[in-house]
């Protein structure tokens, strides 16, 4: 089947929000005397907030009864931070213009809640491009489970094998490949060298590096 659809992750790919999520997590978990290192936080990128908290609450032996309230607080803080200082990552305008110009179906499939998706898509000015948005917020399983990607393909009325996904996290890469979609990764610079990204179909430094030749090559794989 011909590739005619592109699905984007959001945080860390389209908007530089991962540092803001880290800040929000530190602030929300401060009452429990948890102060995560950059390395600890990086190991959890791509997880939903509830799974992120479940892991670290177990790790630090924090009562899970506080998890839901802390999740809501993290989401509230990060939304305010994105509104205040969230910035598009390089190449966002380019990549949406590129696929729109080729009449691709365009979607977003993210672990983030819809309340944040609305803020980000408005801030980046990309709502006009989008034909479908799916969130793993209310799903039984988030990334690396493929459901959020499969749901997006269904909303776009295409088969998974017709889709290219763009991701920045390893959990997202696993989800995209499990959904039987092509996956282009744009890892953060400090982890770009790691061998785990070899599982992707293509690795880039920037979204703006993607071109027609790459698209044609992915279609032939």
PyMOL CGO cylinders between C-alpha atoms (Angstrom):
from pymol import cmd
from pymol.cgo import CYLINDER

trace = [
    CYLINDER, 0.00, 0.00, 0.00, 1.14, 3.52, -0.77, 0.3, 1, 1, 1, 1, 1, 1,
    CYLINDER, 1.14, 3.52, -0.77, 2.21, 5.69, 2.16, 0.3, 1, 1, 1, 1, 1, 1,
    CYLINDER, 2.21, 5.69, 2.16, -0.19, 8.62, 2.34, 0.3, 1, 1, 1, 1, 1, 1,
    CYLINDER, -0.19, 8.62, 2.34, -0.31, 9.51, 6.04, 0.3, 1, 1, 1, 1, 1, 1,
    CYLINDER, -0.31, 9.51, 6.04, 1.99, 11.08, 8.60, 0.3, 1, 1, 1, 1, 1, 1,
    CYLINDER, 1.99, 11.08, 8.60, 1.45, 10.94, 12.36, 0.3, 1, 1, 1, 1, 1, 1,
    CYLINDER, 1.45, 10.94, 12.36, 3.46, 13.06, 14.76, 0.3, 1, 1, 1, 1, 1, 1,
    CYLINDER, 3.46, 13.06, 14.76, 4.26, 12.66, 18.40, 0.3, 1, 1, 1, 1, 1, 1,
    CYLINDER, 4.26, 12.66, 18.40, 4.12, 16.03, 20.17, 0.3, 1, 1, 1, 1, 1, 1,
    CYLINDER, 4.12, 16.03, 20.17, 6.26, 16.61, 23.28, 0.3, 1, 1, 1, 1, 1, 1,
    CYLINDER, 6.26, 16.61, 23.28, 9.96, 16.78, 22.52, 0.3, 1, 1, 1, 1, 1, 1,
    CYLINDER, 9.96, 16.78, 22.52, 9.32, 16.48, 18.78, 0.3, 1, 1, 1, 1, 1, 1,
    CYLINDER, 9.32, 16.48, 18.78, 7.19, 19.50, 17.87, 0.3, 1, 1, 1, 1, 1, 1,
    CYLINDER, 7.19, 19.50, 17.87, 7.58, 21.57, 21.02, 0.3, 1, 1, 1, 1, 1, 1,
    CYLINDER, 7.58, 21.57, 21.02, 10.50, 21.81, 23.42, 0.3, 1, 1, 1, 1, 1, 1,
    CYLINDER, 10.50, 21.81, 23.42, 8.40, 20.75, 26.38, 0.3, 1, 1, 1, 1, 1, 1,
    CYLINDER, 8.40, 20.75, 26.38, 10.41, 17.92, 27.92, 0.3, 1, 1, 1, 1, 1, 1,
    CYLINDER, 10.41, 17.92, 27.92, 12.41, 20.32, 30.15, 0.3, 1, 1, 1, 1, 1, 1,
    CYLINDER, 12.41, 20.32, 30.15, 9.08, 21.86, 31.19, 0.3, 1, 1, 1, 1, 1, 1,
    CYLINDER, 9.08, 21.86, 31.19, 7.65, 18.43, 32.06, 0.3, 1, 1, 1, 1, 1, 1,
    CYLINDER, 7.65, 18.43, 32.06, 10.78, 17.80, 34.14, 0.3, 1, 1, 1, 1, 1, 1,
    CYLINDER, 10.78, 17.80, 34.14, 10.34, 21.11, 35.95, 0.3, 1, 1, 1, 1, 1, 1,
    CYLINDER, 10.34, 21.11, 35.95, 6.67, 20.35, 36.58, 0.3, 1, 1, 1, 1, 1, 1,
    CYLINDER, 6.67, 20.35, 36.58, 7.49, 16.89, 37.94, 0.3, 1, 1, 1, 1, 1, 1,
    CYLINDER, 7.49, 16.89, 37.94, 10.11, 18.31, 40.31, 0.3, 1, 1, 1, 1, 1, 1,
    CYLINDER, 10.11, 18.31, 40.31, 7.70, 20.96, 41.61, 0.3, 1, 1, 1, 1, 1, 1,
    CYLINDER, 7.70, 20.96, 41.61, 4.75, 18.59, 42.02, 0.3, 1, 1, 1, 1, 1, 1,
    CYLINDER, 4.75, 18.59, 42.02, 6.83, 15.89, 43.73, 0.3, 1, 1, 1, 1, 1, 1,
    CYLINDER, 6.83, 15.89, 43.73, 8.75, 18.25, 46.01, 0.3, 1, 1, 1, 1, 1, 1,
    CYLINDER, 8.75, 18.25, 46.01, 6.41, 17.55, 48.98, 0.3, 1, 1, 1, 1, 1, 1,
    CYLINDER, 6.41, 17.55, 48.98, 7.62, 13.93, 48.87, 0.3, 1, 1, 1, 1, 1, 1,
    CYLINDER, 7.62, 13.93, 48.87, 11.31, 14.95, 48.93, 0.3, 1, 1, 1, 1, 1, 1,
    CYLINDER, 11.31, 14.95, 48.93, 11.81, 13.60, 45.42, 0.3, 1, 1, 1, 1, 1, 1,
    CYLINDER, 11.81, 13.60, 45.42, 14.30, 15.46, 43.24, 0.3, 1, 1, 1, 1, 1, 1,
    CYLINDER, 14.30, 15.46, 43.24, 14.89, 13.60, 39.99, 0.3, 1, 1, 1, 1, 1, 1,
    CYLINDER, 14.89, 13.60, 39.99, 18.16, 13.78, 38.11, 0.3, 1, 1, 1, 1, 1, 1,
    CYLINDER, 18.16, 13.78, 38.11, 18.20, 14.47, 34.38, 0.3, 1, 1, 1, 1, 1, 1,
    CYLINDER, 18.20, 14.47, 34.38, 19.18, 10.85, 33.77, 0.3, 1, 1, 1, 1, 1, 1,
    CYLINDER, 19.18, 10.85, 33.77, 16.27, 9.53, 35.84, 0.3, 1, 1, 1, 1, 1, 1,
    CYLINDER, 16.27, 9.53, 35.84, 13.80, 11.76, 34.05, 0.3, 1, 1, 1, 1, 1, 1,
    CYLINDER, 13.80, 11.76, 34.05, 15.18, 10.85, 30.61, 0.3, 1, 1, 1, 1, 1, 1,
    CYLINDER, 15.18, 10.85, 30.61, 14.58, 7.16, 31.31, 0.3, 1, 1, 1, 1, 1, 1,
    CYLINDER, 14.58, 7.16, 31.31, 10.85, 7.87, 31.64, 0.3, 1, 1, 1, 1, 1, 1,
    CYLINDER, 10.85, 7.87, 31.64, 10.31, 10.02, 28.53, 0.3, 1, 1, 1, 1, 1, 1,
    CYLINDER, 10.31, 10.02, 28.53, 7.36, 8.84, 26.42, 0.3, 1, 1, 1, 1, 1, 1,
    CYLINDER, 7.36, 8.84, 26.42, 5.36, 7.46, 29.34, 0.3, 1, 1, 1, 1, 1, 1,
    CYLINDER, 5.36, 7.46, 29.34, 2.04, 8.93, 30.38, 0.3, 1, 1, 1, 1, 1, 1,
    CYLINDER, 2.04, 8.93, 30.38, 2.08, 10.94, 33.59, 0.3, 1, 1, 1, 1, 1, 1,
    CYLINDER, 2.08, 10.94, 33.59, 0.23, 8.21, 35.50, 0.3, 1, 1, 1, 1, 1, 1,
    CYLINDER, 0.23, 8.21, 35.50, 2.78, 5.56, 34.47, 0.3, 1, 1, 1, 1, 1, 1,
    CYLINDER, 2.78, 5.56, 34.47, 5.64, 7.96, 35.13, 0.3, 1, 1, 1, 1, 1, 1,
    CYLINDER, 5.64, 7.96, 35.13, 4.32, 8.50, 38.68, 0.3, 1, 1, 1, 1, 1, 1,
    CYLINDER, 4.32, 8.50, 38.68, 3.55, 4.82, 39.26, 0.3, 1, 1, 1, 1, 1, 1,
    CYLINDER, 3.55, 4.82, 39.26, 7.15, 3.95, 38.45, 0.3, 1, 1, 1, 1, 1, 1,
    CYLINDER, 7.15, 3.95, 38.45, 8.80, 6.66, 40.54, 0.3, 1, 1, 1, 1, 1, 1,
    CYLINDER, 8.80, 6.66, 40.54, 6.40, 6.34, 43.47, 0.3, 1, 1, 1, 1, 1, 1,
    CYLINDER, 6.40, 6.34, 43.47, 7.34, 2.66, 43.67, 0.3, 1, 1, 1, 1, 1, 1,
    CYLINDER, 7.34, 2.66, 43.67, 11.00, 3.52, 43.30, 0.3, 1, 1, 1, 1, 1, 1,
    CYLINDER, 11.00, 3.52, 43.30, 10.89, 6.06, 46.13, 0.3, 1, 1, 1, 1, 1, 1,
    CYLINDER, 10.89, 6.06, 46.13, 8.34, 4.12, 48.21, 0.3, 1, 1, 1, 1, 1, 1,
    CYLINDER, 8.34, 4.12, 48.21, 5.63, 6.82, 48.07, 0.3, 1, 1, 1, 1, 1, 1,
    CYLINDER, 5.63, 6.82, 48.07, 2.02, 5.83, 48.85, 0.3, 1, 1, 1, 1, 1, 1,
    CYLINDER, 2.02, 5.83, 48.85, 0.10, 5.50, 45.58, 0.3, 1, 1, 1, 1, 1, 1,
    CYLINDER, 0.10, 5.50, 45.58, -2.92, 7.24, 47.12, 0.3, 1, 1, 1, 1, 1, 1,
    CYLINDER, -2.92, 7.24, 47.12, -1.17, 10.53, 46.27, 0.3, 1, 1, 1, 1, 1, 1,
    CYLINDER, -1.17, 10.53, 46.27, -0.65, 9.63, 42.60, 0.3, 1, 1, 1, 1, 1, 1,
    CYLINDER, -0.65, 9.63, 42.60, -3.87, 10.98, 41.08, 0.3, 1, 1, 1, 1, 1, 1,
    CYLINDER, -3.87, 10.98, 41.08, -3.60, 14.34, 42.82, 0.3, 1, 1, 1, 1, 1, 1,
    CYLINDER, -3.60, 14.34, 42.82, 0.06, 14.62, 41.82, 0.3, 1, 1, 1, 1, 1, 1,
    CYLINDER, 0.06, 14.62, 41.82, -0.77, 13.73, 38.21, 0.3, 1, 1, 1, 1, 1, 1,
    CYLINDER, -0.77, 13.73, 38.21, -3.31, 16.54, 38.06, 0.3, 1, 1, 1, 1, 1, 1,
    CYLINDER, -3.31, 16.54, 38.06, -0.80, 18.95, 39.56, 0.3, 1, 1, 1, 1, 1, 1,
    CYLINDER, -0.80, 18.95, 39.56, 1.91, 18.02, 37.06, 0.3, 1, 1, 1, 1, 1, 1,
    CYLINDER, 1.91, 18.02, 37.06, -0.51, 18.50, 34.16, 0.3, 1, 1, 1, 1, 1, 1,
    CYLINDER, -0.51, 18.50, 34.16, -1.65, 21.86, 35.53, 0.3, 1, 1, 1, 1, 1, 1,
    CYLINDER, -1.65, 21.86, 35.53, 1.90, 23.11, 35.99, 0.3, 1, 1, 1, 1, 1, 1,
    CYLINDER, 1.90, 23.11, 35.99, 3.15, 21.98, 32.59, 0.3, 1, 1, 1, 1, 1, 1,
    CYLINDER, 3.15, 21.98, 32.59, 0.23, 23.62, 30.79, 0.3, 1, 1, 1, 1, 1, 1,
    CYLINDER, 0.23, 23.62, 30.79, 1.04, 26.92, 32.45, 0.3, 1, 1, 1, 1, 1, 1,
    CYLINDER, 1.04, 26.92, 32.45, 4.73, 26.54, 31.62, 0.3, 1, 1, 1, 1, 1, 1,
    CYLINDER, 4.73, 26.54, 31.62, 4.01, 25.71, 27.97, 0.3, 1, 1, 1, 1, 1, 1,
    CYLINDER, 4.01, 25.71, 27.97, 1.71, 28.72, 27.70, 0.3, 1, 1, 1, 1, 1, 1,
    CYLINDER, 1.71, 28.72, 27.70, 4.40, 30.94, 29.18, 0.3, 1, 1, 1, 1, 1, 1,
    CYLINDER, 4.40, 30.94, 29.18, 7.59, 29.70, 27.56, 0.3, 1, 1, 1, 1, 1, 1,
    CYLINDER, 7.59, 29.70, 27.56, 6.98, 26.74, 25.25, 0.3, 1, 1, 1, 1, 1, 1,
    CYLINDER, 6.98, 26.74, 25.25, 8.81, 27.03, 21.94, 0.3, 1, 1, 1, 1, 1, 1,
    CYLINDER, 8.81, 27.03, 21.94, 8.55, 25.15, 18.66, 0.3, 1, 1, 1, 1, 1, 1,
    CYLINDER, 8.55, 25.15, 18.66, 11.43, 22.86, 17.86, 0.3, 1, 1, 1, 1, 1, 1,
    CYLINDER, 11.43, 22.86, 17.86, 13.37, 23.53, 14.64, 0.3, 1, 1, 1, 1, 1, 1,
    CYLINDER, 13.37, 23.53, 14.64, 11.64, 22.47, 11.44, 0.3, 1, 1, 1, 1, 1, 1,
    CYLINDER, 11.64, 22.47, 11.44, 8.02, 22.33, 12.64, 0.3, 1, 1, 1, 1, 1, 1,
    CYLINDER, 8.02, 22.33, 12.64, 6.72, 24.79, 10.03, 0.3, 1, 1, 1, 1, 1, 1,
    CYLINDER, 6.72, 24.79, 10.03, 8.77, 23.08, 7.34, 0.3, 1, 1, 1, 1, 1, 1,
    CYLINDER, 8.77, 23.08, 7.34, 7.57, 19.53, 8.05, 0.3, 1, 1, 1, 1, 1, 1,
    CYLINDER, 7.57, 19.53, 8.05, 3.89, 20.44, 8.17, 0.3, 1, 1, 1, 1, 1, 1,
    CYLINDER, 3.89, 20.44, 8.17, 4.17, 22.43, 4.94, 0.3, 1, 1, 1, 1, 1, 1,
    CYLINDER, 4.17, 22.43, 4.94, 6.07, 19.52, 3.38, 0.3, 1, 1, 1, 1, 1, 1,
    CYLINDER, 6.07, 19.52, 3.38, 3.39, 16.91, 4.05, 0.3, 1, 1, 1, 1, 1, 1,
    CYLINDER, 3.39, 16.91, 4.05, 0.49, 19.27, 3.46, 0.3, 1, 1, 1, 1, 1, 1,
    CYLINDER, 0.49, 19.27, 3.46, 1.95, 20.06, 0.05, 0.3, 1, 1, 1, 1, 1, 1,
    CYLINDER, 1.95, 20.06, 0.05, 1.90, 16.36, -0.77, 0.3, 1, 1, 1, 1, 1, 1,
    CYLINDER, 1.90, 16.36, -0.77, -1.77, 16.03, 0.30, 0.3, 1, 1, 1, 1, 1, 1,
    CYLINDER, -1.77, 16.03, 0.30, -0.93, 13.63, 3.13, 0.3, 1, 1, 1, 1, 1, 1,
    CYLINDER, -0.93, 13.63, 3.13, -3.35, 12.85, 5.90, 0.3, 1, 1, 1, 1, 1, 1,
    CYLINDER, -3.35, 12.85, 5.90, -1.82, 14.46, 9.01, 0.3, 1, 1, 1, 1, 1, 1,
    CYLINDER, -1.82, 14.46, 9.01, -2.38, 13.43, 12.63, 0.3, 1, 1, 1, 1, 1, 1,
    CYLINDER, -2.38, 13.43, 12.63, -0.97, 13.70, 16.12, 0.3, 1, 1, 1, 1, 1, 1,
    CYLINDER, -0.97, 13.70, 16.12, -0.75, 10.72, 18.49, 0.3, 1, 1, 1, 1, 1, 1,
    CYLINDER, -0.75, 10.72, 18.49, 0.55, 11.66, 21.92, 0.3, 1, 1, 1, 1, 1, 1,
    CYLINDER, 0.55, 11.66, 21.92, 0.66, 10.52, 25.52, 0.3, 1, 1, 1, 1, 1, 1,
    CYLINDER, 0.66, 10.52, 25.52, -0.27, 14.02, 26.66, 0.3, 1, 1, 1, 1, 1, 1,
    CYLINDER, -0.27, 14.02, 26.66, -3.79, 15.03, 27.76, 0.3, 1, 1, 1, 1, 1, 1,
    CYLINDER, -3.79, 15.03, 27.76, -6.10, 16.90, 25.39, 0.3, 1, 1, 1, 1, 1, 1,
    CYLINDER, -6.10, 16.90, 25.39, -5.89, 19.96, 27.62, 0.3, 1, 1, 1, 1, 1, 1,
    CYLINDER, -5.89, 19.96, 27.62, -2.20, 20.27, 26.72, 0.3, 1, 1, 1, 1, 1, 1,
    CYLINDER, -2.20, 20.27, 26.72, -2.69, 19.26, 23.08, 0.3, 1, 1, 1, 1, 1, 1,
    CYLINDER, -2.69, 19.26, 23.08, -5.05, 22.21, 22.63, 0.3, 1, 1, 1, 1, 1, 1,
    CYLINDER, -5.05, 22.21, 22.63, -2.48, 24.60, 24.09, 0.3, 1, 1, 1, 1, 1, 1,
    CYLINDER, -2.48, 24.60, 24.09, 0.39, 23.27, 21.95, 0.3, 1, 1, 1, 1, 1, 1,
    CYLINDER, 0.39, 23.27, 21.95, -1.47, 23.12, 18.64, 0.3, 1, 1, 1, 1, 1, 1,
    CYLINDER, -1.47, 23.12, 18.64, -2.73, 26.65, 19.17, 0.3, 1, 1, 1, 1, 1, 1,
    CYLINDER, -2.73, 26.65, 19.17, 0.70, 27.95, 20.19, 0.3, 1, 1, 1, 1, 1, 1,
    CYLINDER, 0.70, 27.95, 20.19, 2.43, 26.34, 17.20, 0.3, 1, 1, 1, 1, 1, 1,
    CYLINDER, 2.43, 26.34, 17.20, -0.28, 27.34, 14.73, 0.3, 1, 1, 1, 1, 1, 1,
    CYLINDER, -0.28, 27.34, 14.73, -0.66, 23.80, 13.35, 0.3, 1, 1, 1, 1, 1, 1,
    CYLINDER, -0.66, 23.80, 13.35, -4.37, 23.13, 13.94, 0.3, 1, 1, 1, 1, 1, 1,
    CYLINDER, -4.37, 23.13, 13.94, -5.16, 23.95, 10.30, 0.3, 1, 1, 1, 1, 1, 1,
    CYLINDER, -5.16, 23.95, 10.30, -3.02, 21.02, 9.15, 0.3, 1, 1, 1, 1, 1, 1,
    CYLINDER, -3.02, 21.02, 9.15, -4.48, 18.33, 11.39, 0.3, 1, 1, 1, 1, 1, 1,
    CYLINDER, -4.48, 18.33, 11.39, -7.05, 15.78, 10.30, 0.3, 1, 1, 1, 1, 1, 1,
    CYLINDER, -7.05, 15.78, 10.30, -7.00, 13.70, 13.51, 0.3, 1, 1, 1, 1, 1, 1,
    CYLINDER, -7.00, 13.70, 13.51, -5.67, 13.89, 17.06, 0.3, 1, 1, 1, 1, 1, 1,
    CYLINDER, -5.67, 13.89, 17.06, -5.47, 10.99, 19.49, 0.3, 1, 1, 1, 1, 1, 1,
    CYLINDER, -5.47, 10.99, 19.49, -4.33, 10.93, 23.10, 0.3, 1, 1, 1, 1, 1, 1,
    CYLINDER, -4.33, 10.93, 23.10, -3.33, 7.97, 25.25, 0.3, 1, 1, 1, 1, 1, 1,
    CYLINDER, -3.33, 7.97, 25.25, -4.56, 9.84, 28.34, 0.3, 1, 1, 1, 1, 1, 1,
    CYLINDER, -4.56, 9.84, 28.34, -7.65, 7.65, 28.86, 0.3, 1, 1, 1, 1, 1, 1,
    CYLINDER, -7.65, 7.65, 28.86, -6.42, 4.43, 27.26, 0.3, 1, 1, 1, 1, 1, 1,
    CYLINDER, -6.42, 4.43, 27.26, -5.73, 1.32, 29.31, 0.3, 1, 1, 1, 1, 1, 1,
    CYLINDER, -5.73, 1.32, 29.31, -2.13, 1.36, 28.06, 0.3, 1, 1, 1, 1, 1, 1,
    CYLINDER, -2.13, 1.36, 28.06, 0.03, 4.18, 26.76, 0.3, 1, 1, 1, 1, 1, 1,
    CYLINDER, 0.03, 4.18, 26.76, 3.20, 4.08, 24.71, 0.3, 1, 1, 1, 1, 1, 1,
    CYLINDER, 3.20, 4.08, 24.71, 5.10, 1.80, 24.14, 0.3, 1, 1, 1, 1, 1, 1,
    CYLINDER, 5.10, 1.80, 24.14, 1.75, 0.09, 23.49, 0.3, 1, 1, 1, 1, 1, 1,
    CYLINDER, 1.75, 0.09, 23.49, 0.67, 0.92, 19.91, 0.3, 1, 1, 1, 1, 1, 1,
    CYLINDER, 0.67, 0.92, 19.91, -3.00, 1.68, 20.61, 0.3, 1, 1, 1, 1, 1, 1,
    CYLINDER, -3.00, 1.68, 20.61, -2.73, 5.48, 20.40, 0.3, 1, 1, 1, 1, 1, 1,
    CYLINDER, -2.73, 5.48, 20.40, -1.15, 5.15, 16.93, 0.3, 1, 1, 1, 1, 1, 1,
    CYLINDER, -1.15, 5.15, 16.93, -3.66, 2.56, 15.78, 0.3, 1, 1, 1, 1, 1, 1,
    CYLINDER, -3.66, 2.56, 15.78, -6.51, 4.79, 16.96, 0.3, 1, 1, 1, 1, 1, 1,
    CYLINDER, -6.51, 4.79, 16.96, -5.09, 7.69, 14.96, 0.3, 1, 1, 1, 1, 1, 1,
    CYLINDER, -5.09, 7.69, 14.96, -4.85, 5.59, 11.80, 0.3, 1, 1, 1, 1, 1, 1,
    CYLINDER, -4.85, 5.59, 11.80, -8.45, 4.48, 12.31, 0.3, 1, 1, 1, 1, 1, 1,
    CYLINDER, -8.45, 4.48, 12.31, -9.64, 8.09, 12.69, 0.3, 1, 1, 1, 1, 1, 1,
    CYLINDER, -9.64, 8.09, 12.69, -7.78, 8.96, 9.49, 0.3, 1, 1, 1, 1, 1, 1,
    CYLINDER, -7.78, 8.96, 9.49, -9.41, 5.96, 7.74, 0.3, 1, 1, 1, 1, 1, 1,
    CYLINDER, -9.41, 5.96, 7.74, -6.08, 4.45, 6.67, 0.3, 1, 1, 1, 1, 1, 1,
    CYLINDER, -6.08, 4.45, 6.67, -4.22, 1.22, 7.29, 0.3, 1, 1, 1, 1, 1, 1,
    CYLINDER, -4.22, 1.22, 7.29, -1.22, 1.30, 9.66, 0.3, 1, 1, 1, 1, 1, 1,
    CYLINDER, -1.22, 1.30, 9.66, 1.15, 0.30, 6.85, 0.3, 1, 1, 1, 1, 1, 1,
    CYLINDER, 1.15, 0.30, 6.85, 0.22, 3.51, 5.03, 0.3, 1, 1, 1, 1, 1, 1,
    CYLINDER, 0.22, 3.51, 5.03, 1.62, 5.64, 7.87, 0.3, 1, 1, 1, 1, 1, 1,
    CYLINDER, 1.62, 5.64, 7.87, 4.92, 7.27, 8.74, 0.3, 1, 1, 1, 1, 1, 1,
    CYLINDER, 4.92, 7.27, 8.74, 5.38, 8.29, 12.37, 0.3, 1, 1, 1, 1, 1, 1,
    CYLINDER, 5.38, 8.29, 12.37, 7.78, 10.91, 13.68, 0.3, 1, 1, 1, 1, 1, 1,
    CYLINDER, 7.78, 10.91, 13.68, 9.03, 10.33, 17.22, 0.3, 1, 1, 1, 1, 1, 1,
    CYLINDER, 9.03, 10.33, 17.22, 11.67, 11.57, 19.65, 0.3, 1, 1, 1, 1, 1, 1,
    CYLINDER, 11.67, 11.57, 19.65, 11.36, 8.92, 22.40, 0.3, 1, 1, 1, 1, 1, 1,
    CYLINDER, 11.36, 8.92, 22.40, 12.29, 5.26, 22.45, 0.3, 1, 1, 1, 1, 1, 1,
    CYLINDER, 12.29, 5.26, 22.45, 8.92, 4.33, 23.95, 0.3, 1, 1, 1, 1, 1, 1,
    CYLINDER, 8.92, 4.33, 23.95, 7.27, 6.12, 21.04, 0.3, 1, 1, 1, 1, 1, 1,
    CYLINDER, 7.27, 6.12, 21.04, 9.51, 4.34, 18.54, 0.3, 1, 1, 1, 1, 1, 1,
    CYLINDER, 9.51, 4.34, 18.54, 8.48, 0.97, 19.97, 0.3, 1, 1, 1, 1, 1, 1,
    CYLINDER, 8.48, 0.97, 19.97, 4.81, 1.98, 19.80, 0.3, 1, 1, 1, 1, 1, 1,
    CYLINDER, 4.81, 1.98, 19.80, 5.06, 3.05, 16.16, 0.3, 1, 1, 1, 1, 1, 1,
    CYLINDER, 5.06, 3.05, 16.16, 6.87, -0.10, 15.06, 0.3, 1, 1, 1, 1, 1, 1,
    CYLINDER, 6.87, -0.10, 15.06, 4.45, -2.29, 17.03, 0.3, 1, 1, 1, 1, 1, 1,
    CYLINDER, 4.45, -2.29, 17.03, 1.66, -0.59, 15.08, 0.3, 1, 1, 1, 1, 1, 1,
    CYLINDER, 1.66, -0.59, 15.08, 3.42, -1.69, 11.85, 0.3, 1, 1, 1, 1, 1, 1,
    CYLINDER, 3.42, -1.69, 11.85, 4.15, 1.89, 10.81, 0.3, 1, 1, 1, 1, 1, 1,
    CYLINDER, 4.15, 1.89, 10.81, 7.36, 3.39, 9.45, 0.3, 1, 1, 1, 1, 1, 1,
    CYLINDER, 7.36, 3.39, 9.45, 9.13, 5.44, 12.10, 0.3, 1, 1, 1, 1, 1, 1,
    CYLINDER, 9.13, 5.44, 12.10, 11.42, 8.43, 11.72, 0.3, 1, 1, 1, 1, 1, 1,
    CYLINDER, 11.42, 8.43, 11.72, 13.16, 9.41, 14.96, 0.3, 1, 1, 1, 1, 1, 1,
    CYLINDER, 13.16, 9.41, 14.96, 14.56, 12.81, 15.89, 0.3, 1, 1, 1, 1, 1, 1,
    CYLINDER, 14.56, 12.81, 15.89, 16.26, 12.07, 19.23, 0.3, 1, 1, 1, 1, 1, 1,
    CYLINDER, 16.26, 12.07, 19.23, 17.45, 14.79, 21.57, 0.3, 1, 1, 1, 1, 1, 1,
    CYLINDER, 17.45, 14.79, 21.57, 21.11, 15.73, 20.92, 0.3, 1, 1, 1, 1, 1, 1,
    CYLINDER, 21.11, 15.73, 20.92, 22.42, 14.21, 24.18, 0.3, 1, 1, 1, 1, 1, 1,
    CYLINDER, 22.42, 14.21, 24.18, 21.06, 10.73, 23.30, 0.3, 1, 1, 1, 1, 1, 1,
    CYLINDER, 21.06, 10.73, 23.30, 21.28, 10.93, 19.50, 0.3, 1, 1, 1, 1, 1, 1,
    CYLINDER, 21.28, 10.93, 19.50, 24.36, 8.69, 19.38, 0.3, 1, 1, 1, 1, 1, 1,
    CYLINDER, 24.36, 8.69, 19.38, 22.74, 5.74, 21.18, 0.3, 1, 1, 1, 1, 1, 1,
    CYLINDER, 22.74, 5.74, 21.18, 22.44, 2.47, 19.30, 0.3, 1, 1, 1, 1, 1, 1,
    CYLINDER, 22.44, 2.47, 19.30, 18.82, 1.84, 20.29, 0.3, 1, 1, 1, 1, 1, 1,
    CYLINDER, 18.82, 1.84, 20.29, 17.67, 4.27, 17.57, 0.3, 1, 1, 1, 1, 1, 1,
    CYLINDER, 17.67, 4.27, 17.57, 18.81, 1.75, 14.96, 0.3, 1, 1, 1, 1, 1, 1,
    CYLINDER, 18.81, 1.75, 14.96, 15.38, 0.15, 15.38, 0.3, 1, 1, 1, 1, 1, 1,
    CYLINDER, 15.38, 0.15, 15.38, 13.89, 3.14, 13.53, 0.3, 1, 1, 1, 1, 1, 1,
    CYLINDER, 13.89, 3.14, 13.53, 13.54, 3.30, 9.76, 0.3, 1, 1, 1, 1, 1, 1,
    CYLINDER, 13.54, 3.30, 9.76, 15.33, 6.64, 9.67, 0.3, 1, 1, 1, 1, 1, 1,
    CYLINDER, 15.33, 6.64, 9.67, 17.14, 8.89, 12.18, 0.3, 1, 1, 1, 1, 1, 1,
    CYLINDER, 17.14, 8.89, 12.18, 17.44, 12.66, 11.77, 0.3, 1, 1, 1, 1, 1, 1,
    CYLINDER, 17.44, 12.66, 11.77, 19.03, 15.53, 13.64, 0.3, 1, 1, 1, 1, 1, 1,
    CYLINDER, 19.03, 15.53, 13.64, 16.23, 17.93, 12.71, 0.3, 1, 1, 1, 1, 1, 1,
    CYLINDER, 16.23, 17.93, 12.71, 12.74, 17.72, 11.21, 0.3, 1, 1, 1, 1, 1, 1,
    CYLINDER, 12.74, 17.72, 11.21, 13.89, 20.04, 8.43, 0.3, 1, 1, 1, 1, 1, 1,
    CYLINDER, 13.89, 20.04, 8.43, 16.30, 17.38, 7.14, 0.3, 1, 1, 1, 1, 1, 1,
    CYLINDER, 16.30, 17.38, 7.14, 13.44, 15.22, 5.89, 0.3, 1, 1, 1, 1, 1, 1,
    CYLINDER, 13.44, 15.22, 5.89, 12.97, 15.41, 2.12, 0.3, 1, 1, 1, 1, 1, 1,
    CYLINDER, 12.97, 15.41, 2.12, 11.26, 13.83, -0.87, 0.3, 1, 1, 1, 1, 1, 1,
    CYLINDER, 11.26, 13.83, -0.87, 14.08, 11.35, -1.46, 0.3, 1, 1, 1, 1, 1, 1,
    CYLINDER, 14.08, 11.35, -1.46, 13.74, 10.06, 2.10, 0.3, 1, 1, 1, 1, 1, 1,
    CYLINDER, 13.74, 10.06, 2.10, 10.00, 9.76, 1.70, 0.3, 1, 1, 1, 1, 1, 1,
    CYLINDER, 10.00, 9.76, 1.70, 10.41, 7.75, -1.50, 0.3, 1, 1, 1, 1, 1, 1,
    CYLINDER, 10.41, 7.75, -1.50, 12.99, 5.49, 0.15, 0.3, 1, 1, 1, 1, 1, 1,
    CYLINDER, 12.99, 5.49, 0.15, 10.64, 4.76, 3.05, 0.3, 1, 1, 1, 1, 1, 1,
    CYLINDER, 10.64, 4.76, 3.05, 7.90, 3.87, 0.60, 0.3, 1, 1, 1, 1, 1, 1,
    CYLINDER, 7.90, 3.87, 0.60, 10.14, 1.28, -1.02, 0.3, 1, 1, 1, 1, 1, 1,
    CYLINDER, 10.14, 1.28, -1.02, 11.17, -0.47, 2.23, 0.3, 1, 1, 1, 1, 1, 1,
]
cmd.load_cgo(trace, "trace")
